[in-house]
Amino acid sequence: MAYDLDFEKPLAEIDQKISRLRRKAEKLKPEERKQIGAWEAELHEKTVEIYSNLNSWQCVQVARHKDRPYTLDYIKLMCDDFFELRGDRHFGDDRAIQGGLAVIAGRTVMLMGNQKGRDTKERIECSFGMAHPEGFRKAMRLMKQAEKFGIPVVTLIDIAGAAIDLGAEERGQSQAIGENLLVMAQLGVPLVAVIIGEGGSGGALALGMGNRVLMLEYSIYTVAAPEAAASIIWRDTVYAPQTAEAMKVKARDLYQLGLVDELIAEPLGGAHRNHEEAARNLKTAILKHLDALTPLSSEQLARQRFEKFRAVGKFAVDDPVAVRS
């Protein structure tokens, strides 16, 4: 897999050297084989160095990588069985959110998540992952169905933001998101939400009010895309990298702020480099948190969820007396 992100240029140079020598195949000399080994060690060390120190904008680039695994990839790699459920029973079926009953390590869950699409045809079908009201209403229907039968809910979030076209507004986009928040707040079964790529705006929050909120190591979670925020504040998207840093969008920052319960390790170089390893790590984390939540009663789950999100947002006052006056 190519090193195609701008900050990966040093890695690309080493990789090209290795590839040029490998083309010689059986004609390789002993000293050349030794050189390949040295370069491979250097590539590994350099990759560890770069990915251990990613800034916010670099994390945005990794989270958006075209080869990053999406919901359907994780379903194939994590689930022993999966039965898709479609439609919102009001308007239609939104392919930007896909879900259904899944079996993970013998445990039945209601699994749903965002799907962006790989090729042009699928991306158009999935609206590039930007869900419409019918997608959020489908998710709500599946959550209620899960609660009816006492099945835990797992959501995989990877959305730049909810759809903003005229049709979405006509069909009640904001109401659909709001209704999802209300349902999740009262849900009587465990809900584990995982940001696997982009967690953007209300579209992410509509699936994200979990008893546990997890993030993959190089994913992002933000109230607005850095480009959108830069265009609002500075009237120019060129400031998106600075905006991303100021907004604290990367997983490590959010974990330090207490907004995320756990960071899930990604393969070296990002989840797009090894889908299987990324899925194993995700599966382990989901099962661990479901094990912790399962003994809780419906009332305890709803109370824990309420207290978790009620505690979000902290501020410090240097001079309380001055503020009161």
C-alpha positions as CSV (number, residue, x, y, z in Angstrom):
1,M,0.0,0.0,0.0
2,A,1.4,3.4,-1.0
3,Y,2.4,6.1,1.4
4,D,0.2,8.8,-0.1
5,L,-0.3,11.3,2.7
6,D,1.8,14.5,2.7
7,F,3.5,13.8,6.0
8,E,4.4,10.3,4.9
9,K,6.9,11.5,2.3
10,P,10.0,10.3,4.3
11,L,8.3,6.8,4.4
12,A,7.5,6.9,0.7
13,E,11.2,7.5,-0.1
14,I,12.4,4.5,1.9
15,D,9.6,2.3,0.5
16,Q,10.6,3.3,-3.1
17,K,14.2,2.2,-2.4
18,I,13.0,-1.1,-1.1
19,S,10.7,-1.6,-4.1
20,R,13.4,-0.8,-6.6
21,L,15.7,-3.5,-5.2
22,R,12.9,-6.1,-4.8
23,R,12.2,-5.8,-8.5
24,K,15.5,-7.7,-9.1
25,A,13.9,-10.7,-7.5
26,E,16.2,-13.8,-7.8
27,K,19.0,-11.5,-9.1
28,L,19.4,-9.9,-5.7
29,K,23.0,-10.1,-4.3
30,P,23.6,-11.0,-0.7
31,E,24.6,-7.4,0.2
32,E,21.4,-6.1,-1.5
33,R,19.2,-8.5,0.6
34,K,21.0,-7.1,3.7
35,Q,20.3,-3.6,2.5
36,I,16.6,-4.3,2.1
37,G,16.5,-5.6,5.7
38,A,18.2,-2.4,6.9
39,W,15.8,-0.2,5.0
40,E,12.8,-2.2,6.3
41,A,14.0,-1.7,9.9
42,E,14.4,2.0,9.1
43,L,10.9,2.2,7.6
44,H,9.4,0.6,10.7
45,E,11.3,2.9,13.1
46,K,10.4,6.0,11.0
47,T,6.7,5.0,10.9
48,V,6.6,4.6,14.7
49,E,8.2,8.0,15.1
50,I,5.8,9.8,12.7
51,Y,2.6,8.1,13.9
52,S,3.5,8.6,17.6
53,N,3.6,12.4,17.0
54,L,0.7,13.1,14.6
55,N,-0.8,16.6,15.0
56,S,-4.6,17.2,14.7
57,W,-4.6,17.9,11.0
58,Q,-2.6,14.8,10.2
59,C,-5.1,12.8,12.2
60,V,-7.8,14.3,10.1
61,Q,-6.0,13.0,7.0
62,V,-5.7,9.5,8.4
63,A,-9.3,9.4,9.6
64,R,-10.4,10.3,6.0
65,H,-8.1,7.9,4.2
66,K,-9.8,6.3,1.3
67,D,-8.7,2.8,2.3
68,R,-9.7,3.1,5.9
69,P,-12.1,0.2,6.9
70,Y,-15.8,1.2,7.0
71,T,-18.7,-0.3,8.9
72,L,-19.3,-3.1,6.4
73,D,-15.6,-4.1,6.5
74,Y,-15.8,-4.4,10.2
75,I,-19.0,-6.4,10.0
76,K,-17.4,-8.9,7.7
77,L,-14.3,-9.2,9.8
78,M,-15.8,-9.1,13.3
79,C,-19.2,-10.9,13.1
80,D,-19.9,-14.6,13.0
81,D,-23.3,-13.8,11.5
82,F,-25.1,-10.7,10.3
83,F,-28.7,-10.1,9.2
84,E,-29.4,-6.7,7.7
85,L,-32.5,-4.7,8.6
86,R,-33.6,-2.0,6.2
87,G,-35.9,1.0,6.1
88,D,-37.3,3.5,8.5
89,R,-41.0,2.6,7.9
90,H,-41.7,6.2,7.0
91,F,-39.9,7.1,3.8
92,G,-37.3,4.7,2.6
93,D,-33.9,3.0,3.2
94,D,-30.8,5.2,3.6
95,R,-27.7,3.3,2.6
96,A,-25.5,5.9,4.5
97,I,-26.5,4.1,7.7
98,Q,-26.5,0.3,7.6
99,G,-27.3,-2.1,10.4
100,G,-29.0,-5.2,11.7
101,L,-28.6,-8.2,14.1
102,A,-25.1,-9.4,14.4
103,V,-23.3,-12.2,16.4
104,I,-19.9,-11.3,17.8
105,A,-18.1,-14.0,19.6
106,G,-21.4,-15.8,20.3
107,R,-23.0,-12.6,21.6
108,T,-26.1,-11.1,19.8
109,V,-26.0,-7.3,19.3
110,M,-27.8,-4.7,17.2
111,L,-25.0,-3.3,15.2
112,M,-25.3,-0.2,13.0
113,G,-23.0,2.3,11.5
114,N,-22.1,4.8,8.7
115,Q,-21.1,3.6,5.3
116,K,-19.3,6.0,2.9
117,G,-18.7,3.7,0.0
118,R,-15.6,2.6,-1.9
119,D,-16.2,3.2,-5.6
120,T,-18.2,5.9,-7.3
121,K,-21.4,3.9,-7.6
122,E,-21.4,2.9,-3.9
123,R,-20.5,6.4,-2.8
124,I,-23.5,7.9,-4.6
125,E,-25.8,5.2,-3.3
126,C,-24.5,6.0,0.3
127,S,-24.5,9.8,-0.2
128,F,-20.8,9.7,0.6
129,G,-21.8,8.6,4.1
130,M,-23.9,11.7,4.9
131,A,-27.1,10.3,6.3
132,H,-30.6,11.6,5.7
133,P,-33.5,11.7,8.1
134,E,-34.6,8.2,7.0
135,G,-31.2,6.9,8.0
136,F,-31.4,8.3,11.5
137,R,-35.0,7.0,11.8
138,K,-33.9,3.6,10.7
139,A,-31.2,3.7,13.4
140,M,-33.8,4.7,16.0
141,R,-36.1,1.9,14.9
142,L,-33.3,-0.6,15.3
143,M,-32.5,0.7,18.7
144,K,-36.1,0.4,19.9
145,Q,-36.2,-3.1,18.5
146,A,-33.1,-4.0,20.4
147,E,-34.5,-2.6,23.6
148,K,-37.7,-4.6,23.1
149,F,-35.8,-7.9,23.0
150,G,-33.0,-6.9,25.5
151,I,-30.2,-6.8,22.9
152,P,-27.2,-4.5,23.4
153,V,-26.6,-1.8,20.8
154,V,-23.2,-1.1,19.1
155,T,-22.8,1.9,16.8
156,L,-19.8,2.5,14.5
157,I,-19.5,6.2,13.6
158,D,-17.8,7.5,10.5
159,I,-19.6,10.5,9.1
160,A,-18.4,14.0,8.0
161,G,-21.8,15.4,8.9
162,A,-25.5,14.8,8.3
163,A,-26.9,15.5,4.8
164,I,-27.7,19.2,4.2
165,D,-29.6,19.0,1.0
166,L,-33.1,20.4,0.5
167,G,-34.7,17.0,0.7
168,A,-33.1,16.2,4.1
169,E,-34.4,19.5,5.5
170,E,-37.9,18.9,4.1
171,R,-38.0,15.5,5.7
172,G,-37.0,16.8,9.1
173,Q,-33.3,16.3,9.5
174,S,-32.9,18.1,12.8
175,Q,-36.0,16.5,14.3
176,A,-34.7,13.0,13.3
177,I,-31.4,13.7,15.0
178,G,-33.1,15.1,18.1
179,E,-35.4,12.1,18.4
180,N,-32.4,9.8,18.2
181,L,-30.8,11.6,21.1
182,L,-34.0,11.3,23.2
183,V,-34.3,7.5,22.5
184,M,-30.6,6.9,23.3
185,A,-30.9,8.9,26.5
186,Q,-33.7,6.6,27.7
187,L,-32.5,3.3,26.2
188,G,-32.7,0.4,28.6
189,V,-30.0,-1.8,27.1
190,P,-26.2,-1.3,26.9
191,L,-25.1,1.1,24.1
192,V,-21.4,1.2,23.0
193,A,-20.6,3.9,20.5
194,V,-17.3,3.8,18.6
195,I,-15.9,6.5,16.3
196,I,-14.0,4.5,13.6
197,G,-13.1,7.4,11.3
198,E,-14.7,10.8,11.2
199,G,-17.1,11.8,14.0
200,G,-18.7,14.9,12.5
201,S,-21.3,17.2,14.0
202,G,-24.9,16.2,14.7
203,G,-24.6,13.3,12.3
204,A,-22.1,11.6,14.7
205,L,-24.0,12.6,17.8
206,A,-27.1,10.9,16.5
207,L,-25.5,7.5,17.0
208,G,-23.1,8.5,19.7
209,M,-24.8,8.8,23.1
210,G,-23.5,5.6,24.4
211,N,-22.8,4.3,27.9
212,R,-19.3,3.9,26.6
213,V,-17.8,6.1,23.8
214,L,-14.7,4.7,22.3
215,M,-12.4,6.0,19.5
216,L,-9.9,4.4,17.2
217,E,-6.5,5.9,17.8
218,Y,-6.4,8.1,14.7
219,S,-10.1,8.9,14.4
220,I,-11.5,12.4,15.0
221,Y,-14.6,13.8,16.8
222,T,-15.7,17.3,16.2
223,V,-18.6,19.7,16.2
224,A,-17.8,20.8,12.6
225,A,-15.3,19.9,10.0
226,P,-12.1,21.9,10.4
227,E,-12.6,23.4,6.9
228,A,-16.1,24.5,7.8
229,A,-15.0,26.1,11.0
230,A,-12.1,27.8,9.3
231,S,-14.4,29.3,6.7
232,I,-16.7,30.6,9.5
233,I,-14.0,32.1,11.7
234,W,-11.4,33.2,9.2
235,R,-13.4,33.1,5.9
236,D,-10.7,30.9,4.4
237,T,-10.3,27.1,4.5
238,V,-6.5,27.5,4.3
239,Y,-6.6,27.8,8.1
240,A,-8.1,24.3,8.5
241,P,-4.9,22.8,10.1
242,Q,-4.8,25.5,12.7
243,T,-8.5,25.2,13.3
244,A,-8.2,21.4,13.8
245,E,-5.5,22.0,16.4
246,A,-7.6,24.6,18.3
247,M,-10.7,22.4,18.2
248,K,-8.9,19.4,19.8
249,V,-10.4,17.0,17.3
250,K,-8.0,14.1,17.6
251,A,-8.7,11.1,19.8
252,R,-5.9,11.6,22.3
253,D,-6.9,15.2,23.0
254,L,-10.6,14.1,23.5
255,Y,-9.5,11.2,25.8
256,Q,-7.5,13.6,27.9
257,L,-10.5,15.9,28.2
258,G,-12.6,13.0,29.5
259,L,-15.0,13.0,26.5
260,V,-13.9,9.5,25.4
261,D,-13.8,6.4,27.6
262,E,-11.1,4.4,25.7
263,L,-8.7,4.7,22.8
264,I,-8.5,1.6,20.6
265,A,-5.0,1.0,19.2
266,E,-4.7,0.9,15.4
267,P,-2.1,-1.0,13.4
268,L,1.2,0.7,12.7
269,G,0.5,3.4,10.1
270,G,-3.3,3.4,10.6
271,A,-6.2,1.1,10.3
272,H,-6.1,1.3,6.5
273,R,-2.8,-0.6,6.5
274,N,-4.2,-3.7,8.2
275,H,-8.0,-4.2,8.3
276,E,-7.8,-7.5,10.1
277,E,-5.7,-6.2,13.0
278,A,-7.9,-3.1,13.3
279,A,-11.0,-5.4,13.4
280,R,-9.5,-7.6,16.1
281,N,-8.7,-4.6,18.3
282,L,-12.2,-3.2,17.8
283,K,-13.9,-6.5,18.6
284,T,-11.9,-6.9,21.8
285,A,-12.8,-3.4,23.0
286,I,-16.5,-3.8,22.2
287,L,-16.8,-7.2,24.0
288,K,-14.9,-5.8,27.0
289,H,-17.3,-2.9,27.5
290,L,-20.4,-5.0,26.8
291,D,-19.2,-7.4,29.6
292,A,-18.9,-4.5,32.0
293,L,-22.4,-3.1,31.1
294,T,-24.5,-6.2,30.8
295,P,-25.0,-6.7,34.6
296,L,-26.5,-3.3,34.9
297,S,-30.3,-2.9,35.0
298,S,-32.3,-0.8,32.6
299,E,-32.6,2.0,35.1
300,Q,-28.9,1.9,36.0
301,L,-27.9,2.1,32.3
302,A,-30.1,5.1,31.6
303,R,-28.8,6.8,34.8
304,Q,-25.2,6.1,33.9
305,R,-25.7,7.5,30.5
306,F,-27.4,10.6,31.8
307,E,-24.7,11.3,34.4
308,K,-21.9,10.7,31.8
309,F,-23.2,13.3,29.4
310,R,-24.4,15.7,32.2
311,A,-20.8,15.9,33.3
312,V,-19.5,16.9,29.9
313,G,-18.1,20.4,29.9
314,K,-15.8,21.9,32.5
315,F,-14.5,25.4,33.1
316,A,-12.2,27.2,35.5
317,V,-12.7,30.6,37.0
318,D,-9.6,32.5,38.2
319,D,-11.5,35.0,40.3
320,P,-14.9,33.7,41.4
321,V,-15.6,36.9,43.3
322,A,-15.1,39.1,40.2
323,V,-17.5,36.8,38.3
324,R,-20.2,37.1,40.9
325,S,-19.9,40.8,41.1
